[in-house]
Amino acid sequence: MTEIKRKGFRSAKEIPQEILEQLNRGEIETANLVEWLAVDQRLLLKNLLKQFDRTQYLQPILTDIENLKKQTVNTINEAIGIGILEQSLENNDPEIIAIINNHASDLIRCWATYTIGKNQTLNIKQKLEQIQHFSADKHFGVREICWLAVRSSIAKNLTKSIKILSGWTNHIDENVRRFASEATRPRGVWCEHIEELKQNPELGLTILEPMKSDKSKYVQDSVGNWLNDASKTQPDFVKTLCENWMNESLAKETAYIVKKALRTIEKLKTGL
């Protein structure tokens, strides 16, 4: 995917009608979170299915959306992805999956990640192998949704997932390295906690250790946040690990990660 060049708009009201229509037709990517939230996913789905002559898939998926207990951008995103997966399987239509996997629209590629994460015919190795393509996506939205799509599978297959993701920590692409950390955060954002990692964060060391001096700030932030998550249940583990890292490494990257990792502990210490 090419880099997004537009800066995007500061509020939904500022988005020109022409741009919004292009977004809803899936012709261009969103340029920032404001645009991402402004897309009408139902309309985008309708336009996609009409373009590729699959309008019969629309109503069942819309019904799934209406049946959601809570309709948010993320829950609708997931419902559409699962709905497309179900229609693909029921109609023996793998082509629709191929279409959305490489679509120009970032929202449509987000749907594609759920066709992997929620596919019960895939084991965790297969899911992670297929999701890596999306973990390297140049669009922020796809990168965030792709780890959410497989998060529950990772939690259910934690040992195997950590072993696989540990091999991603030396990947040339910083986005892939960051995925290994972000997808396994004990608490994470917009997702269920991984209780096993909250209580036993040492299980994640094979992912964290190789990236303690990573040159990418994107990765550094994720590793620091991972440890900050862990500090809320196992502060002594995090303090000891950070002390060890500071003794082992004089790199400014390590110092940055440690500072980020200890922020909750430091707040508690100062009573803030």
C-alpha distance (Angstrom), angle and dihedral (degrees) to the residues before:
residue distance angle dihedral
M1 . . .
T2 3.78 . .
E3 3.77 122.7 .
I4 3.78 117.3 -92.9
K5 3.81 108.5 -109.3
R6 3.80 102.0 -179.8
K7 3.79 115.4 90.5
G8 3.76 94.4 -144.7
F9 3.79 129.3 -141.0
R10 3.79 130.8 -68.9
S11 3.79 95.6 -133.0
A12 3.80 137.3 18.3
K13 3.81 90.3 -114.8
E14 3.80 90.2 61.6
I15 3.81 94.7 56.7
P16 3.84 107.9 106.8
Q17 3.79 114.7 -123.5
E18 3.80 90.1 -119.9
I19 3.82 92.0 57.1
L20 3.80 92.6 45.3
E21 3.77 91.3 51.3
Q22 3.80 90.9 50.2
L23 3.80 89.8 50.3
N24 3.79 92.1 49.4
R25 3.79 90.7 49.3
G26 3.79 90.3 51.3
E27 3.79 93.5 -120.2
I28 3.81 97.3 125.9
E29 3.79 138.5 23.7
T30 3.76 124.7 -109.1
A31 3.80 112.3 -102.4
N32 3.80 99.4 -151.9
L33 3.80 143.5 -2.4
V34 3.80 93.0 -83.0
E35 3.79 91.0 59.7
W36 3.80 91.8 41.1
L37 3.80 90.4 57.0
A38 3.81 92.5 44.1
V39 3.80 96.4 60.1
D40 3.81 114.5 107.2
Q41 3.80 99.2 -133.0
R42 3.81 93.5 -168.7
L43 3.79 90.7 55.4
L44 3.80 91.6 43.6
L45 3.81 89.3 52.9
K46 3.80 91.6 48.4
N47 3.80 91.3 51.0
L48 3.81 92.4 47.2
L49 3.80 94.1 50.8
K50 3.80 92.4 44.3
Q51 3.80 91.6 50.9
F52 3.80 92.5 52.0
D53 3.82 96.3 39.1
R54 3.80 96.9 -111.8
T55 3.78 101.9 117.9
Q56 3.81 90.1 137.3
Y57 3.81 87.7 74.4
L58 3.79 93.4 59.5
Q59 3.80 105.5 78.4
P60 3.83 97.3 48.7
I61 3.81 90.2 52.0
L62 3.81 93.2 45.5
T63 3.80 88.2 51.6
D64 3.81 89.6 53.3
I65 3.81 89.2 52.5
E66 3.81 92.4 49.9
N67 3.81 90.0 50.5
L68 3.80 92.8 56.7
K69 3.80 112.9 117.6
K70 3.78 89.4 -141.2
Q71 3.76 123.4 21.8
T72 3.80 112.9 -150.9
V73 3.78 132.4 145.7
N74 3.80 89.5 -97.0
T75 3.82 97.8 45.3
I76 3.81 91.2 47.4
N77 3.79 89.4 47.3
E78 3.79 90.6 53.7
A79 3.81 94.3 43.7
I80 3.79 91.7 53.5
G81 3.80 92.4 47.5
I82 3.80 92.0 50.1
G83 3.79 90.6 44.3
I84 3.79 92.6 53.5
L85 3.81 89.6 47.8
E86 3.81 91.1 52.1
Q87 3.80 92.9 47.7
S88 3.79 90.5 47.9
L89 3.80 92.0 53.0
E90 3.81 95.7 41.7
N91 3.80 92.9 49.3
N92 3.81 97.3 36.5
D93 3.79 87.9 -120.4
P94 3.83 111.3 147.7
E95 3.80 89.2 158.1
I96 3.82 92.6 76.2
I97 3.80 89.0 58.1
A98 3.79 91.1 51.2
I99 3.81 89.6 49.5
I100 3.79 95.1 54.4
N101 3.82 94.6 39.9
N102 3.79 91.1 68.0
H103 3.78 101.9 26.0
A104 3.80 122.0 141.3
S105 3.81 90.9 -126.3
D106 3.80 115.3 85.3
L107 3.83 90.9 -152.3
I108 3.79 90.8 56.1
R109 3.81 90.6 49.2
C110 3.80 86.7 51.6
W111 3.80 88.7 57.6
A112 3.79 88.1 51.4
T113 3.80 92.0 60.1
Y114 3.81 89.9 62.3
T115 3.79 91.2 53.7
I116 3.79 84.0 65.2
G117 3.78 101.1 36.9
K118 3.81 95.1 47.6
N119 3.78 97.7 38.8
Q120 3.80 104.6 116.3
T121 3.80 92.0 -165.8
L122 3.81 90.5 68.2
N123 3.80 124.6 79.4
I124 3.81 121.2 -141.6
K125 3.81 93.2 -95.2
Q126 3.79 91.2 54.2
K127 3.80 92.6 45.1
L128 3.79 93.3 52.4
E129 3.79 92.7 44.2
Q130 3.80 90.3 53.9
I131 3.80 96.4 41.1
Q132 3.81 93.5 53.9
H133 3.80 89.3 79.0
F134 3.81 88.7 61.1
S135 3.80 94.3 42.4
A136 3.81 86.1 64.6
D137 3.81 93.9 48.2
K138 3.80 113.3 131.0
H139 3.80 92.0 -135.1
F140 3.80 118.2 89.1
G141 3.81 93.5 -143.6
V142 3.78 95.1 55.5
R143 3.81 91.4 47.3
E144 3.79 91.8 52.6
I145 3.79 96.3 44.6
C146 3.81 95.3 45.3
W147 3.80 94.7 64.4
L148 3.80 90.5 44.2
A149 3.80 88.7 53.7
V150 3.81 93.2 59.5
R151 3.81 99.6 29.3
S152 3.83 95.6 101.5
S153 3.81 91.1 48.2
I154 3.80 90.4 50.4
A155 3.81 91.0 51.0
K156 3.80 91.7 50.2
N157 3.81 92.2 48.1
L158 3.78 98.7 33.0
T159 3.82 102.0 150.5
K160 3.80 94.1 47.8
S161 3.82 92.2 42.3
I162 3.80 93.2 52.2
K163 3.80 90.7 48.8
I164 3.82 90.8 52.6
L165 3.80 95.7 42.1
S166 3.80 91.7 48.4
G167 3.79 85.5 68.4
W168 3.80 90.0 57.7
T169 3.81 94.4 60.4
N170 3.81 93.6 86.3
H171 3.80 95.1 43.7
I172 3.80 114.7 134.6
D173 3.82 91.0 -126.8
E174 3.80 113.1 78.4
N175 3.81 89.9 -153.0
V176 3.80 91.1 60.9
R177 3.81 91.5 47.4
R178 3.79 90.7 48.9
F179 3.82 90.9 51.2
A180 3.81 90.6 59.7
S181 3.79 90.1 58.9
E182 3.79 100.4 35.0
A183 3.80 95.8 48.5
T184 3.80 91.9 54.5
R185 3.80 100.8 43.4
P186 3.82 108.4 139.7
R187 3.79 91.9 -129.2
G188 3.77 106.6 10.5
V189 3.78 128.3 173.4
W190 3.84 127.0 -73.1
C191 3.80 90.4 -1.6
E192 3.78 146.4 87.1
H193 3.79 117.6 -82.5
I194 3.79 121.6 -108.9
E195 3.79 99.6 -126.8
E196 3.80 94.5 -167.8
L197 3.80 90.9 59.5
K198 3.79 93.0 43.4
Q199 3.80 89.5 58.4
N200 3.82 98.5 32.0
P201 3.82 107.7 28.8
E202 3.79 90.9 161.4
L203 3.81 86.2 79.7
G204 3.80 87.4 74.7
L205 3.79 96.9 53.9
T206 3.79 94.3 102.3
I207 3.81 87.1 62.3
L208 3.81 97.9 40.0
E209 3.81 102.3 42.3
P210 3.82 97.4 61.3
M211 3.81 90.1 52.1
K212 3.81 100.7 45.4
S213 3.83 90.0 108.9
D214 3.79 99.5 28.2
K215 3.80 112.7 157.4
S216 3.80 94.1 -139.3
K217 3.81 116.4 90.5
Y218 3.81 87.6 -154.8
V219 3.80 88.8 61.5
Q220 3.81 93.7 39.7
D221 3.79 91.5 55.7
S222 3.80 91.5 51.0
V223 3.82 94.6 48.3
G224 3.81 90.7 47.0
N225 3.79 90.9 49.2
W226 3.82 90.7 47.5
L227 3.79 90.5 56.9
N228 3.79 93.1 41.7
D229 3.81 87.4 56.0
A230 3.79 89.7 51.3
S231 3.81 92.3 47.7
K232 3.79 90.6 67.0
T233 3.81 91.4 66.9
Q234 3.81 104.3 18.1
P235 3.83 107.1 29.0
D236 3.80 95.0 158.8
F237 3.79 91.8 56.5
V238 3.81 91.3 51.9
K239 3.82 94.0 45.6
T240 3.80 92.4 50.2
L241 3.79 93.1 46.0
C242 3.80 92.2 49.1
E243 3.81 91.3 49.3
N244 3.80 89.8 51.5
W245 3.78 92.3 48.7
M246 3.79 92.5 50.1
N247 3.81 89.8 50.5
E248 3.79 91.8 48.4
S249 3.79 99.3 42.9
L250 3.80 134.7 41.3
A251 3.81 91.2 -174.6
K252 3.80 116.8 129.6
E253 3.80 87.5 -136.6
T254 3.79 91.0 62.1
A255 3.80 91.5 47.9
Y256 3.80 89.6 52.4
I257 3.81 92.6 50.4
V258 3.81 92.1 47.3
K259 3.79 92.3 50.6
K260 3.79 90.4 51.4
A261 3.80 91.8 45.0
L262 3.80 93.9 52.8
R263 3.81 98.8 44.6
T264 3.81 96.3 104.2
I265 3.79 91.7 44.7
E266 3.80 90.3 49.9
K267 3.81 91.7 49.3
L268 3.77 91.0 52.5
K269 3.78 90.4 47.3
T270 3.79 92.6 54.2
G271 3.79 93.4 40.3
L272 3.81 94.6 -120.3
